[in-house]
Amino acid sequence: MTDVSEVTFAAYAVTATPASDLIPGTPNPRPMSGALLRALLINAKECGGALALDDLSKTVGFTYAAGMFHVMVQVARPLPTPRTPTCGECGQWKSEHRNPNATACEKFDVEPRPDSPSNRLCLRCRQPFLHHGRPYTVACHSFHALRV
C-alpha cells in the first residue's frame, strides 16, 4: 500500500499482536475512527514501517520500523459506520481527542460538518477544508473547492 487515502472506512477494529506489547488495560481489538487509523498509518510510514491493504476485505496491516516505540503488528478490520459523532475539524471521535498520539485537533466539535458551506470538500482529494494544512491527514496540500 502506498497511499493512505485508500483507507476509507469510518471505523475499524484494530488488533495488536502480540497483545502483551499493549499498555495494560488497552482493549484488543480496540475500535478506532478511520481518521485516527489514517494518522497512525501516516506516522508508521514516516517511521519506516510497513503497510499492507487487502483489496478484497479492505483489512489493513501495519507495523513501525524495528527499534521504534511499537514493535507489534497491528491489523485493522473495517467496522460498520458507527453512530459516534466525528469532529468537524479532524475527523476523530471525542474519546480520541485525549489520545497521546496528538493527531487530533485541540477541541472536539461536530461543527462545522464536512461538506457543509463552511467546511466544503476539496475537488482534488475529497477531504474537508479544515483537514487541509493539518499534519497526519490525507488531505492534499492546496484546497480547491467543489463547485456547488
C-alpha positions as CSV (number, residue, x, y, z in Angstrom):
1,M,0.0,0.0,0.0
2,T,1.4,3.3,-1.0
3,D,-1.5,5.7,-0.5
4,V,-3.1,6.0,3.0
5,S,-6.1,7.7,1.4
6,E,-7.1,4.1,0.3
7,V,-8.2,3.5,3.9
8,T,-11.7,4.9,3.6
9,F,-14.0,3.3,6.3
10,A,-15.3,5.5,9.1
11,A,-14.3,2.9,11.8
12,Y,-12.0,-0.1,12.3
13,A,-11.3,-2.8,14.9
14,V,-7.6,-2.8,15.5
15,T,-5.9,-5.9,16.8
16,A,-2.3,-5.9,18.0
17,T,0.0,-8.9,18.0
18,P,1.5,-9.7,20.5
19,A,-1.1,-8.3,22.8
20,S,1.5,-8.2,25.6
21,D,3.1,-5.2,23.8
22,L,-0.1,-3.1,24.5
23,I,-0.4,-0.8,27.5
24,P,-2.1,-2.9,30.2
25,G,-5.9,-2.3,30.1
26,T,-6.0,-1.5,26.4
27,P,-8.7,-3.5,24.7
28,N,-7.6,-5.8,21.9
29,P,-9.2,-5.5,19.4
30,R,-10.0,-1.8,20.0
31,P,-12.4,0.4,18.0
32,M,-10.8,3.3,16.2
33,S,-12.0,6.0,13.9
34,G,-10.9,5.9,10.3
35,A,-9.3,9.4,10.8
36,L,-7.1,8.1,13.7
37,L,-6.1,5.0,11.8
38,R,-5.1,7.0,8.8
39,A,-3.0,9.3,11.1
40,L,-1.3,6.2,12.6
41,L,-0.6,4.8,9.2
42,I,1.0,8.1,8.1
43,N,3.1,8.1,11.2
44,A,4.1,4.4,10.8
45,K,5.2,5.2,7.2
46,E,7.2,8.2,8.3
47,C,9.0,5.9,10.8
48,G,9.9,3.4,8.1
49,G,7.2,0.9,9.0
50,A,5.4,-1.4,6.6
51,L,1.7,-1.0,5.4
52,A,-0.4,-3.6,3.6
53,L,-4.0,-3.4,2.3
54,D,-6.1,-6.4,1.4
55,D,-8.1,-5.2,-1.6
56,L,-11.0,-7.6,-1.1
57,S,-11.6,-7.3,2.7
58,K,-10.1,-3.7,3.0
59,T,-8.2,-5.0,6.0
60,V,-5.0,-3.1,6.8
61,G,-1.9,-4.5,8.4
62,F,0.9,-2.2,9.6
63,T,3.9,-2.0,11.8
64,Y,6.5,0.5,12.8
65,A,10.2,0.0,11.9
66,A,12.2,-2.3,14.2
67,G,13.5,-0.4,17.2
68,M,10.7,2.2,17.2
69,F,8.3,2.5,20.1
70,H,5.9,-0.1,18.7
71,V,7.2,-3.5,17.7
72,M,3.8,-5.2,17.3
73,V,2.0,-5.9,14.1
74,Q,-1.4,-4.3,14.0
75,V,-4.3,-5.4,11.9
76,A,-7.3,-3.0,11.2
77,R,-10.6,-4.5,10.0
78,P,-13.4,-2.3,8.8
79,L,-16.4,-1.9,11.0
80,P,-19.9,-0.8,10.1
81,T,-20.3,3.0,10.2
82,P,-20.9,3.9,13.9
83,R,-23.2,6.4,15.3
84,T,-20.3,8.0,17.1
85,P,-20.1,11.7,16.1
86,T,-16.8,12.8,14.5
87,C,-15.0,16.1,14.9
88,G,-15.7,18.6,12.1
89,E,-12.1,19.7,12.2
90,C,-10.0,16.5,12.4
91,G,-12.5,13.7,11.8
92,Q,-11.6,11.8,15.0
93,W,-14.0,10.7,17.8
94,K,-14.4,12.7,21.0
95,S,-12.7,9.9,23.0
96,E,-9.7,10.1,20.7
97,H,-9.1,13.7,21.5
98,R,-7.3,12.7,24.6
99,N,-5.2,10.2,22.7
100,P,-1.5,10.8,23.4
101,N,-0.7,10.4,19.7
102,A,-1.6,14.1,19.3
103,T,-3.1,13.7,15.8
104,A,-6.5,15.1,16.9
105,C,-7.2,18.8,17.0
106,E,-7.3,20.7,20.3
107,K,-11.1,20.8,20.9
108,F,-13.7,18.3,19.8
109,D,-16.6,20.0,18.0
110,V,-19.0,18.4,15.5
111,E,-19.4,21.7,13.7
112,P,-18.7,22.7,11.0
113,R,-19.7,19.3,9.5
114,P,-17.7,18.2,6.4
115,D,-19.4,19.1,3.2
116,S,-21.2,22.0,4.8
117,P,-20.9,25.6,3.4
118,S,-18.2,26.4,6.0
119,N,-16.3,23.2,5.6
120,R,-16.6,22.3,1.9
121,L,-15.0,19.3,0.2
122,C,-11.9,19.6,-1.9
123,L,-12.2,18.9,-5.7
124,R,-8.8,17.1,-5.7
125,C,-8.8,14.9,-2.5
126,R,-12.5,15.0,-1.4
127,Q,-11.4,15.9,2.1
128,P,-13.0,18.8,4.1
129,F,-11.4,22.2,4.0
130,L,-10.5,22.1,7.7
131,H,-8.4,18.9,7.1
132,H,-6.0,20.9,4.8
133,G,-2.9,22.1,6.5
134,R,-3.2,19.7,9.4
135,P,-0.5,17.1,10.0
136,Y,-1.4,13.4,9.7
137,T,-4.4,13.8,7.3
138,V,-4.8,12.5,3.8
139,A,-5.9,16.0,2.6
140,C,-3.9,17.4,-0.3
141,H,-1.6,20.5,0.1
142,S,-3.8,23.0,-1.6
143,F,-7.6,23.2,-1.2
144,H,-9.7,23.5,-4.3
145,A,-13.4,23.9,-3.5
146,L,-16.0,21.7,-5.3
147,R,-18.5,23.9,-7.2
148,V,-22.0,23.7,-5.9
